[in-house]
Amino acid sequence: MTGAPEPIERSLFEAPPMGEQERMVEAVLFASAEPVTLAELVRRLPEGCDPAEALVHLRRRYEGRGVNLVKVGDAYAFRTAGDLGHLMRREAVESRKLSRAAIETLAIVAYHQPVTRAEIEEIRGVAVSRGTVDQLMELDWIRLGRRRMTPGRPVTFVVTEAFLDHFGLESARDLPGIKELRAAGLLDSRPLPMPGSSPSEGQDEDDDSPTTGQSELFED
């Protein structure tokens, strides 16, 4: 004679229905001033919740709306739909512009990351001043990356999630190509310094002369 089947053990705390999980994720993202990672959502939601699935449902639900759920690096945030961005433009003119040196340095980091200072200087053909790097780091558009496993273990630079968020990019792979930037008028036709060109003796970058056109790309 066989015994009765053993009862199935259940968690003392069952996960809320998926609809409720969506509401929780929505509330966290809406209240957060910064993009929120999946790991952070897992920590905040009750045990047993599946924030990854909730994000998929939320992303679909907000498609075509005035606000979209977007991925920024490894995090998620609500952002104004791209085609409605013109409604959010401020009329006040911002006087701060990046110099050509800063723009070129930022572009090299974005397209070649992780990249060392020596590699930036090799591509630009001029020395990179400390002020240029400090300015980009103060804007939170570049940060220190891992050190290279080469003699001297030089530090590398990479773009930040704040940079991706500012330009509406999910990752650095979504950066437009040089031809697209020039077609949009964001780069002039003057060729950029090529790798292998060495700085002239005593030559340094000019951090005090913002460029025309290119500076608008990184203008706040």
Contacts in CASP RR format, 6 or more apart in sequence:
PFRMAT RR
TARGET T0000
AUTHOR 0000-0000-0000
METHOD contacts of the structure
MODEL  1
MTGAPEPIERSLFEAPPMGEQERMVEAVLFASAEPVTLAELVRRLPEGCD
PAEALVHLRRRYEGRGVNLVKVGDAYAFRTAGDLGHLMRREAVESRKLSR
AAIETLAIVAYHQPVTRAEIEEIRGVAVSRGTVDQLMELDWIRLGRRRMT
PGRPVTFVVTEAFLDHFGLESARDLPGIKELRAAGLLDSRPLPMPGSSPS
EGQDEDDDSPTTGQSELFED
11 47 0 8 1.000
11 48 0 8 1.000
13 46 0 8 1.000
13 47 0 8 1.000
13 48 0 8 1.000
15 21 0 8 1.000
15 46 0 8 1.000
15 47 0 8 1.000
15 48 0 8 1.000
15 49 0 8 1.000
15 50 0 8 1.000
16 24 0 8 1.000
16 46 0 8 1.000
16 49 0 8 1.000
18 50 0 8 1.000
18 53 0 8 1.000
18 54 0 8 1.000
18 57 0 8 1.000
19 54 0 8 1.000
19 57 0 8 1.000
21 45 0 8 1.000
21 49 0 8 1.000
21 50 0 8 1.000
21 51 0 8 1.000
21 53 0 8 1.000
21 54 0 8 1.000
22 54 0 8 1.000
22 57 0 8 1.000
22 58 0 8 1.000
22 61 0 8 1.000
24 44 0 8 1.000
24 45 0 8 1.000
24 46 0 8 1.000
24 49 0 8 1.000
24 54 0 8 1.000
25 41 0 8 1.000
25 45 0 8 1.000
25 51 0 8 1.000
25 54 0 8 1.000
25 55 0 8 1.000
25 58 0 8 1.000
26 58 0 8 1.000
28 36 0 8 1.000
28 41 0 8 1.000
28 44 0 8 1.000
29 36 0 8 1.000
29 69 0 8 1.000
29 76 0 8 1.000
29 77 0 8 1.000
29 78 0 8 1.000
30 78 0 8 1.000
32 77 0 8 1.000
34 75 0 8 1.000
34 77 0 8 1.000
35 72 0 8 1.000
35 73 0 8 1.000
35 75 0 8 1.000
35 76 0 8 1.000
35 77 0 8 1.000
35 161 0 8 1.000
35 165 0 8 1.000
36 75 0 8 1.000
36 76 0 8 1.000
36 77 0 8 1.000
37 74 0 8 1.000
37 75 0 8 1.000
37 76 0 8 1.000
38 51 0 8 1.000
38 52 0 8 1.000
38 55 0 8 1.000
38 74 0 8 1.000
38 75 0 8 1.000
38 76 0 8 1.000
40 75 0 8 1.000
41 51 0 8 1.000
41 55 0 8 1.000
41 76 0 8 1.000
42 49 0 8 1.000
42 51 0 8 1.000
45 51 0 8 1.000
55 69 0 8 1.000
55 76 0 8 1.000
58 69 0 8 1.000
59 68 0 8 1.000
59 69 0 8 1.000
62 68 0 8 1.000
62 69 0 8 1.000
62 78 0 8 1.000
64 81 0 8 1.000
65 81 0 8 1.000
66 80 0 8 1.000
66 81 0 8 1.000
66 84 0 8 1.000
67 78 0 8 1.000
67 79 0 8 1.000
67 80 0 8 1.000
67 81 0 8 1.000
68 78 0 8 1.000
68 79 0 8 1.000
68 80 0 8 1.000
68 81 0 8 1.000
68 82 0 8 1.000
69 76 0 8 1.000
69 77 0 8 1.000
69 78 0 8 1.000
70 76 0 8 1.000
70 77 0 8 1.000
70 78 0 8 1.000
70 79 0 8 1.000
70 168 0 8 1.000
70 170 0 8 1.000
71 170 0 8 1.000
72 161 0 8 1.000
72 164 0 8 1.000
72 165 0 8 1.000
72 168 0 8 1.000
72 169 0 8 1.000
72 170 0 8 1.000
73 161 0 8 1.000
73 164 0 8 1.000
73 170 0 8 1.000
73 171 0 8 1.000
74 161 0 8 1.000
75 161 0 8 1.000
77 165 0 8 1.000
79 165 0 8 1.000
79 168 0 8 1.000
80 87 0 8 1.000
80 88 0 8 1.000
94 219 0 8 1.000
94 220 0 8 1.000
96 219 0 8 1.000
96 220 0 8 1.000
97 210 0 8 1.000
97 215 0 8 1.000
97 219 0 8 1.000
98 106 0 8 1.000
98 135 0 8 1.000
98 210 0 8 1.000
98 215 0 8 1.000
98 218 0 8 1.000
98 219 0 8 1.000
99 132 0 8 1.000
99 205 0 8 1.000
99 206 0 8 1.000
99 207 0 8 1.000
99 208 0 8 1.000
99 209 0 8 1.000
99 210 0 8 1.000
99 211 0 8 1.000
99 215 0 8 1.000
100 206 0 8 1.000
100 209 0 8 1.000
100 210 0 8 1.000
100 211 0 8 1.000
100 214 0 8 1.000
100 215 0 8 1.000
101 124 0 8 1.000
101 126 0 8 1.000
101 128 0 8 1.000
101 129 0 8 1.000
101 132 0 8 1.000
101 205 0 8 1.000
101 206 0 8 1.000
101 207 0 8 1.000
102 132 0 8 1.000
102 135 0 8 1.000
102 136 0 8 1.000
102 207 0 8 1.000
102 218 0 8 1.000
103 211 0 8 1.000
103 214 0 8 1.000
103 215 0 8 1.000
103 217 0 8 1.000
103 218 0 8 1.000
104 124 0 8 1.000
104 192 0 8 1.000
104 193 0 8 1.000
105 120 0 8 1.000
105 124 0 8 1.000
105 128 0 8 1.000
105 132 0 8 1.000
105 133 0 8 1.000
105 136 0 8 1.000
106 136 0 8 1.000
106 141 0 8 1.000
106 142 0 8 1.000
106 159 0 8 1.000
106 163 0 8 1.000
106 218 0 8 1.000
108 115 0 8 1.000
108 119 0 8 1.000
108 120 0 8 1.000
108 123 0 8 1.000
108 124 0 8 1.000
109 115 0 8 1.000
109 120 0 8 1.000
109 136 0 8 1.000
109 142 0 8 1.000
109 157 0 8 1.000
109 158 0 8 1.000
109 159 0 8 1.000
110 159 0 8 1.000
110 163 0 8 1.000
110 172 0 8 1.000
110 175 0 8 1.000
111 172 0 8 1.000
111 175 0 8 1.000
112 119 0 8 1.000
112 123 0 8 1.000
113 156 0 8 1.000
113 157 0 8 1.000
113 158 0 8 1.000
113 159 0 8 1.000
113 172 0 8 1.000
114 145 0 8 1.000
114 146 0 8 1.000
114 148 0 8 1.000
114 156 0 8 1.000
114 157 0 8 1.000
114 158 0 8 1.000
115 156 0 8 1.000
115 157 0 8 1.000
116 148 0 8 1.000
116 154 0 8 1.000
116 155 0 8 1.000
116 156 0 8 1.000
116 157 0 8 1.000
117 128 0 8 1.000
117 133 0 8 1.000
117 154 0 8 1.000
117 155 0 8 1.000
117 157 0 8 1.000
118 154 0 8 1.000
120 128 0 8 1.000
120 157 0 8 1.000
121 127 0 8 1.000
121 128 0 8 1.000
121 199 0 8 1.000
122 195 0 8 1.000
122 196 0 8 1.000
122 197 0 8 1.000
122 198 0 8 1.000
123 192 0 8 1.000
123 193 0 8 1.000
123 194 0 8 1.000
123 195 0 8 1.000
123 196 0 8 1.000
124 192 0 8 1.000
124 193 0 8 1.000
124 205 0 8 1.000
125 193 0 8 1.000
125 196 0 8 1.000
125 197 0 8 1.000
125 198 0 8 1.000
125 199 0 8 1.000
126 193 0 8 1.000
126 199 0 8 1.000
126 200 0 8 1.000
126 203 0 8 1.000
126 204 0 8 1.000
126 205 0 8 1.000
127 199 0 8 1.000
127 203 0 8 1.000
127 204 0 8 1.000
127 205 0 8 1.000
128 205 0 8 1.000
129 204 0 8 1.000
129 205 0 8 1.000
129 207 0 8 1.000
131 207 0 8 1.000
132 205 0 8 1.000
132 207 0 8 1.000
133 142 0 8 1.000
133 157 0 8 1.000
135 207 0 8 1.000
136 142 0 8 1.000
137 143 0 8 1.000
139 162 0 8 1.000
140 160 0 8 1.000
140 162 0 8 1.000
140 163 0 8 1.000
141 159 0 8 1.000
141 160 0 8 1.000
141 162 0 8 1.000
141 163 0 8 1.000
141 166 0 8 1.000
141 218 0 8 1.000
142 157 0 8 1.000
142 158 0 8 1.000
142 159 0 8 1.000
142 160 0 8 1.000
142 163 0 8 1.000
143 157 0 8 1.000
143 158 0 8 1.000
143 159 0 8 1.000
143 160 0 8 1.000
144 155 0 8 1.000
144 156 0 8 1.000
144 157 0 8 1.000
144 158 0 8 1.000
145 155 0 8 1.000
145 156 0 8 1.000
145 157 0 8 1.000
145 158 0 8 1.000
146 156 0 8 1.000
147 153 0 8 1.000
147 154 0 8 1.000
147 155 0 8 1.000
147 156 0 8 1.000
148 154 0 8 1.000
148 155 0 8 1.000
148 156 0 8 1.000
159 172 0 8 1.000
163 169 0 8 1.000
164 170 0 8 1.000
164 171 0 8 1.000
164 172 0 8 1.000
169 175 0 8 1.000
176 184 0 8 1.000
178 187 0 8 1.000
181 187 0 8 1.000
181 217 0 8 1.000
182 188 0 8 1.000
182 189 0 8 1.000
185 213 0 8 1.000
186 213 0 8 1.000
186 214 0 8 1.000
186 216 0 8 1.000
186 217 0 8 1.000
187 213 0 8 1.000
187 214 0 8 1.000
187 217 0 8 1.000
188 211 0 8 1.000
188 212 0 8 1.000
188 213 0 8 1.000
188 214 0 8 1.000
END
